[in-house]
Amino acid sequence: MAWHTGRLIDHVHLRARNFANTRHFYTAVFAALGLRIEQSGEGWFQLDELFVDAADARSVPTHIHLAFQARDRAMVDAFYQAALVAGGRDNGPPGERHYHPGYYGAFVLDPDGNSIEAVFHGPNRRSAASVEITPA
């Protein structure tokens, strides 16, 4: 079994109050970003560094900001629309931001109130599509 990940973050773990609504939301926004959930089980799913499971009676939902990478501005726009249709709430429509030249982002709140963003940093070239990890 091999998996792909980035270089700094091993994983981010979110706990969802209503797992079905949260799964529906992330399935929609991932599709808008050209991705799909490939690992899942009863009450959990994972895509790259993001792991989401159902909050139980002793745990509370997570509140965090996550920014997902988009390949272009159109993908940011599609993310925003998909998020709103899937139950997300507006937290900043698509547009240029002052963070650096070329920064184009959109912000929504997921069903548990997490701040979720899609961002395109302007034209760029990647050294690799992902980091592939395989057991030794």
KEVOPA-762222 format. One record per residue: y, z, x of N, C-alpha, C, O in turn; residue number from 1; residue in three letters. Coordinates in nm, 4 decimals, decimal comma. Example, Ala and Ser with C-alpha at 12.3 -4.5 7.8 and 13.67 -1.06 7.14 Angstrom:
BEGIN
nyy  nzz  nxx  cayy  cazz  caxx  cyy  czz  cxx  oyy  ozz  oxx  k  r
-0,5690  0,7800  1,3190  -0,4500  0,7800  1,2300  -0,3300  0,7800  1,3200  -0,3319  0,8465  1,4236  1  ALA
-0,2250  0,7080  1,2850  -0,1060  0,7140  1,3670  0,0030  0,7870  1,2900  0,1138  0,8039  1,3409  2  SER
This chain:
BEGIN
nyy  nzz  nxx  cayy  cazz  caxx  cyy  czz  cxx  oyy  ozz  oxx  k  r
-0,1188  0,0000  0,0842  0,0000  0,0000  0,0000  0,1239  0,0000  0,0878  0,1330  0,0791  0,1817  1  MET
0,2182  -0,0864  0,0593  0,3453  -0,0920  0,1314  0,4584  -0,0693  0,0318  0,4446  -0,1011  -0,0863  2  ALA
0,5674  -0,0158  0,0781  0,6855  -0,0027  -0,0071  0,8082  -0,0343  0,0740  0,8055  -0,0308  0,1970  3  TRP
0,9160  -0,0651  0,0050  1,0399  -0,1050  0,0701  1,1477  -0,0018  0,0413  1,1573  0,0490  -0,0704  4  HIS
1,2274  0,0288  0,1401  1,3311  0,1300  0,1259  1,4453  0,1014  0,2212  1,4348  0,0140  0,3073  5  THR
1,5539  0,1745  0,2062  1,6684  0,1613  0,2950  1,6518  0,2466  0,4189  1,5409  0,2902  0,4499  6  GLY
1,7601  0,2707  0,4897  1,7496  0,3418  0,6167  1,7943  0,4871  0,6088  1,7466  0,5682  0,6881  7  ARG
1,8827  0,5236  0,5181  1,9361  0,6587  0,5164  1,8704  0,7469  0,4114  1,8276  0,8583  0,4416  8  LEU
1,8625  0,6990  0,2914  1,8117  0,7784  0,1798  1,6623  0,7519  0,1625  1,6202  0,6367  0,1517  9  ILE
1,5830  0,8578  0,1600  1,4413  0,8424  0,1304  1,4234  0,8201  -0,0193  1,3567  0,7255  -0,0610  10  ASP
1,4835  0,9078  -0,1005  1,4816  0,8866  -0,2447  1,5874  0,9729  -0,3130  1,6327  1,0739  -0,2592  11  HIS
1,6245  0,9305  -0,4309  1,7116  1,0054  -0,5202  1,6291  1,0338  -0,6446  1,5660  0,9438  -0,7000  12  VAL
1,6296  1,1594  -0,6885  1,5470  1,2017  -0,8013  1,6379  1,2400  -0,9175  1,7203  1,3307  -0,9055  13  HIS
1,6228  1,1708  -1,0295  1,6952  1,2031  -1,1517  1,5986  1,2604  -1,2538  1,4836  1,2175  -1,2637  14  LEU
1,6463  1,3569  -1,3287  1,5686  1,4127  -1,4396  1,6371  1,3743  -1,5699  1,7569  1,3974  -1,5865  15  ARG
1,5617  1,3158  -1,6621  1,6155  1,2616  -1,7862  1,5877  1,3540  -1,9041  1,4757  1,4023  -1,9213  16  ALA
1,6895  1,3779  -1,9843  1,6745  1,4613  -2,1049  1,5870  1,3884  -2,2072  1,4937  1,4473  -2,2616  17  ARG
1,6162  1,2615  -2,2335  1,5372  1,1796  -2,3248  1,4813  1,0642  -2,2417  1,5483  0,9630  -2,2211  18  ASN
1,3591  1,0806  -2,1949  1,3017  0,9850  -2,1011  1,2946  0,8431  -2,1577  1,3212  0,7468  -2,0858  19  PHE
1,2592  0,8292  -2,2850  1,2479  0,6947  -2,3440  1,3828  0,6233  -2,3416  1,3889  0,5059  -2,3050  20  ALA
1,4903  0,6909  -2,3796  1,6231  0,6285  -2,3750  1,6631  0,5938  -2,2323  1,7188  0,4871  -2,2069  21  ASN
1,6347  0,6836  -2,1403  1,6708  0,6612  -2,0002  1,5919  0,5445  -1,9424  1,6486  0,4614  -1,8714  22  THR
1,4637  0,5366  -1,9709  1,3828  0,4240  -1,9214  1,4353  0,2923  -1,9785  1,4460  0,1936  -1,9058  23  ARG
1,4676  0,2898  -2,1062  1,5230  0,1696  -2,1691  1,6524  0,1278  -2,0981  1,6705  0,0101  -2,0670  24  HIS
1,7406  0,2219  -2,0730  1,8682  0,1952  -2,0059  1,8452  0,1342  -1,8675  1,9015  0,0293  -1,8362  25  PHE
1,7631  0,1988  -1,7846  1,7431  0,1499  -1,6481  1,6649  0,0185  -1,6450  1,6895  -0,0647  -1,5577  26  TYR
1,5729  -0,0016  -1,7365  1,5029  -0,1307  -1,7433  1,6036  -0,2423  -1,7666  1,5948  -0,3480  -1,7041  27  THR
1,6994  -0,2194  -1,8563  1,8007  -0,3213  -1,8876  1,8947  -0,3460  -1,7708  1,9209  -0,4613  -1,7366  28  ALA
1,9466  -0,2386  -1,7079  2,0421  -0,2616  -1,5993  1,9729  -0,3184  -1,4761  2,0326  -0,3981  -1,4037  29  VAL
1,8489  -0,2793  -1,4509  1,7766  -0,3388  -1,3383  1,7538  -0,4878  -1,3623  1,7668  -0,5679  -1,2698  30  PHE
1,7202  -0,5255  -1,4850  1,7004  -0,6679  -1,5151  1,8289  -0,7459  -1,4887  1,8243  -0,8571  -1,4362  31  ALA
1,9426  -0,6886  -1,5246  2,0707  -0,7550  -1,4990  2,0970  -0,7702  -1,3498  2,1694  -0,8606  -1,3081  32  ALA
2,0380  -0,6817  -1,2691  2,0530  -0,6874  -1,1236  1,9405  -0,7670  -1,0575  1,9309  -0,7709  -0,9348  33  LEU
1,8556  -0,8303  -1,1383  1,7469  -0,9118  -1,0842  1,6297  -0,8302  -1,0342  1,5540  -0,8762  -0,9487  34  GLY
1,6135  -0,7093  -1,0867  1,5065  -0,6190  -1,0424  1,4221  -0,5763  -1,1617  1,4638  -0,5901  -1,2767  35  LEU
1,3032  -0,5246  -1,1331  1,2225  -0,4672  -1,2405  1,1462  -0,3470  -1,1867  1,1138  -0,3389  -1,0682  36  ARG
1,1185  -0,2543  -1,2774  1,0421  -0,1344  -1,2415  0,8997  -0,1770  -1,2131  0,8352  -0,2389  -1,2978  37  ILE
0,8498  -0,1447  -1,0949  0,7137  -0,1828  -1,0579  0,6211  -0,0627  -1,0451  0,4990  -0,0787  -1,0476  38  GLU
0,6761  0,0559  -1,0315  0,5944  0,1767  -1,0195  0,6324  0,2712  -1,1322  0,7494  0,3058  -1,1482  39  GLN
0,5324  0,3133  -1,2110  0,5604  0,4043  -1,3206  0,4327  0,4719  -1,3660  0,3221  0,4296  -1,3325  40  SER
0,4505  0,5761  -1,4417  0,3396  0,6493  -1,4997  0,3905  0,7240  -1,6218  0,5025  0,7009  -1,6674  41  GLY
0,3093  0,8122  -1,6740  0,3485  0,8900  -1,7907  0,4660  0,9801  -1,7554  0,4507  1,0748  -1,6783  42  GLU
0,5828  0,9512  -1,8112  0,7000  1,0348  -1,7906  0,7733  1,0146  -1,6588  0,8509  1,1012  -1,6184  43  GLY
0,7505  0,9017  -1,5900  0,8228  0,8758  -1,4647  0,8260  0,7264  -1,4347  0,7437  0,6496  -1,4846  44  TRP
0,9222  0,6870  -1,3527  0,9259  0,5527  -1,2960  1,0037  0,5584  -1,1655  1,0795  0,6518  -1,1398  45  PHE
0,9823  0,4542  -1,0829  1,0488  0,4473  -0,9529  1,0804  0,3022  -0,9209  1,0011  0,2120  -0,9480  46  GLN
1,1975  0,2818  -0,8629  1,2352  0,1519  -0,8087  1,3074  0,1777  -0,6781  1,4116  0,2432  -0,6759  47  LEU
1,2527  0,1268  -0,5703  1,3079  0,1513  -0,4368  1,3282  0,3015  -0,4177  1,2335  0,3787  -0,4327  48  ASP
1,4495  0,3435  -0,3851  1,4742  0,4848  -0,3544  1,4993  0,5708  -0,4779  1,5151  0,6922  -0,4653  49  GLU
1,5033  0,5120  -0,5950  1,5332  0,5872  -0,7172  1,4050  0,6283  -0,7881  1,3218  0,5440  -0,8216  50  LEU
1,3895  0,7595  -0,8107  1,2765  0,8158  -0,8841  1,3333  0,8892  -1,0048  1,4220  0,9734  -0,9902  51  PHE
1,2828  0,8580  -1,1242  1,3306  0,9208  -1,2469  1,2112  0,9778  -1,3215  1,1091  0,9111  -1,3379  52  VAL
1,2252  1,1028  -1,3669  1,1212  1,1601  -1,4517  1,1845  1,2378  -1,5661  1,3062  1,2555  -1,5719  53  ASP
1,0990  1,2837  -1,6567  1,1450  1,3563  -1,7747  1,1733  1,5017  -1,7376  1,0922  1,5669  -1,6719  54  ALA
1,2885  1,5511  -1,7803  1,3211  1,6921  -1,7607  1,2321  1,7747  -1,8534  1,2122  1,7385  -1,9694  55  ALA
1,1791  1,8847  -1,8024  1,1007  1,9726  -1,8885  1,1919  2,0846  -1,9394  1,3120  2,0844  -1,9122  56  ASP
1,1353  2,1792  -2,0123  1,2150  2,2863  -2,0732  1,2853  2,3733  -1,9694  1,3855  2,4371  -2,0014  57  ALA
1,2350  2,3774  -1,8451  1,2942  2,4631  -1,7414  1,3925  2,3901  -1,6516  1,4640  2,4540  -1,5745  58  ARG
1,3978  2,2585  -1,6598  1,4872  2,1836  -1,5724  1,5956  2,1152  -1,6547  1,5769  2,0829  -1,7720  59  SER
1,7067  2,0948  -1,5910  1,8191  2,0298  -1,6591  1,8314  1,8855  -1,6104  1,7881  1,8532  -1,4998  60  VAL
1,8907  1,7986  -1,6932  1,9152  1,6625  -1,6466  2,0062  1,6630  -1,5242  2,0870  1,7541  -1,5060  61  PRO
1,9925  1,5624  -1,4424  2,0711  1,5487  -1,3201  2,2070  1,4885  -1,3538  2,2191  1,4098  -1,4477  62  THR
2,3094  1,5258  -1,2767  2,4403  1,4614  -1,2883  2,4839  1,4201  -1,1494  2,5105  1,5033  -1,0627  63  HIS
2,4905  1,2887  -1,1305  2,5134  1,2318  -0,9978  2,5830  1,0962  -1,0135  2,5854  1,0397  -1,1228  64  ILE
2,6386  1,0450  -0,9060  2,6913  0,9082  -0,9037  2,5989  0,8227  -0,8184  2,5674  0,8585  -0,7049  65  HIS
2,5555  0,7098  -0,8730  2,4733  0,6134  -0,8003  2,5412  0,4781  -0,8052  2,5918  0,4379  -0,9101  66  LEU
2,5432  0,4077  -0,6941  2,5975  0,2720  -0,6905  2,4861  0,1759  -0,6510  2,4260  0,1897  -0,5445  67  ALA
2,4591  0,0787  -0,7373  2,3580  -0,0226  -0,7121  2,4241  -0,1479  -0,6562  2,5360  -0,1823  -0,6942  68  PHE
2,3545  -0,2152  -0,5663  2,4067  -0,3356  -0,5032  2,3881  -0,4571  -0,5926  2,2818  -0,4774  -0,6512  69  GLN
2,4929  -0,5370  -0,6020  2,4879  -0,6630  -0,6762  2,5109  -0,7782  -0,5783  2,5819  -0,7629  -0,4789  70  ALA
2,4501  -0,8939  -0,6075  2,4632  -1,0092  -0,5183  2,5945  -1,0850  -0,5348  2,6363  -1,1583  -0,4452  71  ARG
2,6596  -1,0667  -0,6507  2,7858  -1,1358  -0,6749  2,8577  -1,0698  -0,7924  2,8052  -0,9775  -0,8546  72  ASP
2,9785  -1,1183  -0,8218  3,0582  -1,0614  -0,9309  2,9904  -1,0807  -1,0666  2,9953  -0,9919  -1,1517  73  ARG
2,9280  -1,1951  -1,0866  2,8606  -1,2215  -1,2141  2,7515  -1,1181  -1,2400  2,7297  -1,0784  -1,3544  74  ALA
2,6837  -1,0747  -1,1356  2,5791  -0,9745  -1,1504  2,6389  -0,8392  -1,1889  2,5794  -0,7657  -1,2676  75  MET
2,7553  -0,8060  -1,1346  2,8249  -0,6826  -1,1732  2,8603  -0,6892  -1,3218  2,8397  -0,5931  -1,3959  76  VAL
2,9138  -0,8039  -1,3642  2,9491  -0,8212  -1,5048  2,8260  -0,8088  -1,5947  2,8322  -0,7440  -1,6992  77  ASP
2,7143  -0,8702  -1,5549  2,5905  -0,8648  -1,6329  2,5372  -0,7216  -1,6402  2,4901  -0,6783  -1,7454  78  ALA
2,5445  -0,6485  -1,5294  2,5046  -0,5073  -1,5270  2,5830  -0,4289  -1,6315  2,5252  -0,3547  -1,7109  79  PHE
2,7139  -0,4457  -1,6309  2,8012  -0,3715  -1,7215  2,7652  -0,3995  -1,8671  2,7514  -0,3065  -1,9467  80  TYR
2,7501  -0,5265  -1,9020  2,7153  -0,5627  -2,0399  2,5775  -0,5090  -2,0783  2,5603  -0,4554  -2,1877  81  GLN
2,4795  -0,5229  -1,9890  2,3443  -0,4735  -2,0170  2,3448  -0,3224  -2,0357  2,2747  -0,2701  -2,1223  82  ALA
2,4227  -0,2528  -1,9556  2,4297  -0,1068  -1,9650  2,4860  -0,0637  -2,0998  2,4337  0,0285  -2,1624  83  ALA
2,5918  -0,1296  -2,1444  2,6521  -0,0924  -2,2727  2,5575  -0,1213  -2,3883  2,5465  -0,0401  -2,4801  84  LEU
2,4893  -0,2347  -2,3857  2,3942  -0,2701  -2,4907  2,2773  -0,1720  -2,4926  2,2233  -0,1428  -2,5993  85  VAL
2,2372  -0,1206  -2,3752  2,1210  -0,0323  -2,3639  2,1570  0,1158  -2,3827  2,0752  0,2028  -2,3527  86  ALA
2,2759  0,1450  -2,4310  2,3102  0,2838  -2,4603  2,3996  0,3522  -2,3594  2,4302  0,4704  -2,3747  87  GLY
2,4424  0,2807  -2,2560  2,5365  0,3377  -2,1600  2,6767  0,3428  -2,2202  2,7056  0,2770  -2,3202  88  GLY
2,7628  0,4225  -2,1572  2,9020  0,4333  -2,2027  2,9947  0,3864  -2,0921  2,9693  0,4097  -1,9740  89  ARG
3,1015  0,3206  -2,1314  3,1999  0,2703  -2,0364  3,2576  0,3838  -1,9524  3,2920  0,4901  -2,0040  90  ASP
3,2674  0,3590  -1,8217  3,3312  0,4528  -1,7304  3,4184  0,3760  -1,6306  3,4548  0,4288  -1,5255  91  ASN
3,4515  0,2510  -1,6646  3,5346  0,1650  -1,5799  3,4817  0,0233  -1,5825  3,3791  -0,0047  -1,5205  92  GLY
3,5492  -0,0680  -1,6532  3,4983  -0,2049  -1,6670  3,4984  -0,2804  -1,5344  3,5614  -0,2370  -1,4379  93  PRO
3,4279  -0,3933  -1,5296  3,4231  -0,4718  -1,4060  3,5628  -0,5099  -1,3582  3,6503  -0,5447  -1,4375  94  PRO
3,5813  -0,5025  -1,2278  3,7083  -0,5427  -1,1706  3,7178  -0,5065  -1,0240  3,6334  -0,4349  -0,9701  95  GLY
3,8230  -0,5577  -0,9599  3,8493  -0,5249  -0,8194  3,8919  -0,3791  -0,8111  3,9604  -0,3277  -0,8995  96  GLU
3,8507  -0,3143  -0,7050  3,8894  -0,1759  -0,6798  3,9628  -0,1706  -0,5462  3,9525  -0,2622  -0,4646  97  ARG
4,0353  -0,0649  -0,5257  4,1170  -0,0500  -0,4045  4,0383  0,0016  -0,2839  4,0971  0,0192  -0,1772  98  HIS
3,9100  0,0261  -0,2965  3,8313  0,0883  -0,1896  3,8338  0,0074  -0,0604  3,8478  0,0639  0,0480  99  TYR
3,8205  -0,1230  -0,0713  3,8385  -0,2144  0,0420  3,8522  -0,3554  -0,0137  3,8108  -0,3802  -0,1270  100  HIS
3,9092  -0,4486  0,0627  3,9245  -0,5857  0,0124  3,7885  -0,6445  -0,0268  3,6919  -0,6337  0,0487  101  PRO
3,7816  -0,7056  -0,1430  3,6583  -0,7673  -0,1905  3,5701  -0,6768  -0,2737  3,4699  -0,7228  -0,3286  102  GLY
3,6048  -0,5471  -0,2850  3,5223  -0,4523  -0,3611  3,5374  -0,4813  -0,5094  3,6470  -0,4709  -0,5644  103  TYR
3,4271  -0,5179  -0,5744  3,4258  -0,5500  -0,7161  3,3175  -0,4663  -0,7810  3,1998  -0,4825  -0,7486  104  TYR
3,3542  -0,3770  -0,8717  3,2570  -0,2860  -0,9297  3,2760  -0,2646  -1,0781  3,3803  -0,2977  -1,1346  105  GLY
3,1732  -0,2086  -1,1406  3,1759  -0,1674  -1,2803  3,1051  -0,0333  -1,2900  3,0075  -0,0082  -1,2193  106  ALA
3,1545  0,0518  -1,3774  3,1046  0,1885  -1,3891  3,0643  0,2192  -1,5331  3,1354  0,1845  -1,6273  107  PHE
2,9496  0,2847  -1,5487  2,9025  0,3285  -1,6796  2,8442  0,4691  -1,6648  2,8159  0,5150  -1,5542  108  VAL
2,8270  0,5357  -1,7782  2,7539  0,6615  -1,7825  2,6192  0,6335  -1,8459  2,6125  0,5720  -1,9524  109  LEU
2,5107  0,6783  -1,7815  2,3775  0,6572  -1,8376  2,3541  0,7563  -1,9521  2,4418  0,8383  -1,9794  110  ASP
2,2385  0,7513  -2,0201  2,2164  0,8406  -2,1344  2,2285  0,9903  -2,1022  2,2521  1,0703  -2,1928  111  PRO
2,2130  1,0291  -1,9764  2,2254  1,1695  -1,9395  2,3596  1,2041  -1,8769  2,3793  1,3167  -1,8312  112  ASP
2,4521  1,1090  -1,8741  2,5849  1,1360  -1,8208  2,5999  1,1097  -1,6722  2,7045  1,1411  -1,6154  113  GLY
2,4979  1,0525  -1,6063  2,5110  1,0144  -1,4664  2,6071  0,8968  -1,4552  2,6057  0,8070  -1,5394  114  ASN
2,6894  0,8971  -1,3528  2,7823  0,7879  -1,3270  2,7086  0,6795  -1,2493  2,6658  0,7014  -1,1359  115  SER
2,6943  0,5628  -1,3110  2,6188  0,4533  -1,2518  2,7127  0,3352  -1,2299  2,7887  0,2977  -1,3192  116  ILE
2,7067  0,2779  -1,1117  2,7955  0,1683  -1,0735  2,7131  0,0520  -1,0216  2,6071  0,0713  -0,9620  117  GLU
2,7622  -0,0680  -1,0444  2,7131  -0,1859  -0,9727  2,8308  -0,2366  -0,8913  2,9431  -0,2443  -0,9412  118  ALA
2,8047  -0,2712  -0,7656  2,9136  -0,3117  -0,6764  2,8751  -0,4358  -0,5969  2,7615  -0,4507  -0,5518  119  VAL
2,9731  -0,5243  -0,5810  2,9628  -0,6390  -0,4916  3,0746  -0,6222  -0,3898  3,1912  -0,6079  -0,4265  120  PHE
3,0390  -0,6239  -0,2624  3,1354  -0,5986  -0,1551  3,2008  -0,7252  -0,1023  3,2688  -0,7210  0,0002  121  HIS
3,1818  -0,8364  -0,1695  3,2354  -0,9626  -0,1210  3,1273  -1,0395  -0,0462  3,0185  -0,9867  -0,0231  122  GLY
3,1557  -1,1625  -0,0085  3,0564  -1,2440  0,0624  3,0037  -1,1715  0,1864  3,0806  -1,1145  0,2637  123  PRO
2,8714  -1,1745  0,2039  2,8101  -1,1050  0,3174  2,6739  -1,1666  0,3476  2,6226  -1,2490  0,2719  124  ASN
2,6180  -1,1251  0,4581  2,4841  -1,1693  0,4998  2,4064  -1,0455  0,5410  2,4574  -0,9627  0,6166  125  ARG
2,2855  -1,0318  0,4928  2,1992  -0,9171  0,5249  2,1111  -0,9493  0,6449  2,0689  -1,0633  0,6641  126  ARG
2,0844  -0,8476  0,7243  1,9929  -0,8654  0,8370  1,8480  -0,8684  0,7902  1,7621  -0,9259  0,8572  127  SER
1,8202  -0,8063  0,6746  1,6844  -0,8045  0,6163  1,6969  -0,7773  0,4676  1,7926  -0,7132  0,4243  128  ALA
1,6031  -0,8241  0,3902  1,6043  -0,8006  0,2457  1,5786  -0,6546  0,2142  1,6366  -0,6003  0,1202  129  ALA
1,4923  -0,5902  0,2917  1,4583  -0,4493  0,2728  1,3841  -0,4018  0,3969  1,3527  -0,4802  0,4864  130  SER
1,3571  -0,2736  0,4001  1,2730  -0,2169  0,5044  1,1339  -0,2018  0,4448  1,1178  -0,1392  0,3400  131  VAL
1,0335  -0,2585  0,5104  0,8959  -0,2468  0,4602  0,8252  -0,1361  0,5359  0,8247  -0,1329  0,6590  132  GLU
0,7649  -0,0446  0,4592  0,6923  0,0677  0,5180  0,5450  0,0529  0,4809  0,5117  0,0378  0,3633  133  ILE
0,4565  0,0574  0,5812  0,3122  0,0505  0,5559  0,2461  0,1663  0,6283  0,2879  0,2026  0,7382  134  THR
0,1434  0,2247  0,5682  0,0738  0,3359  0,6337  0,0140  0,2902  0,7683  -0,0315  0,1767  0,7826  135  PRO
0,0157  0,3800  0,8641  -0,0387  0,3495  0,9968  -0,1893  0,3621  0,9987  -0,2518  0,3400  1,1024  136  ALA
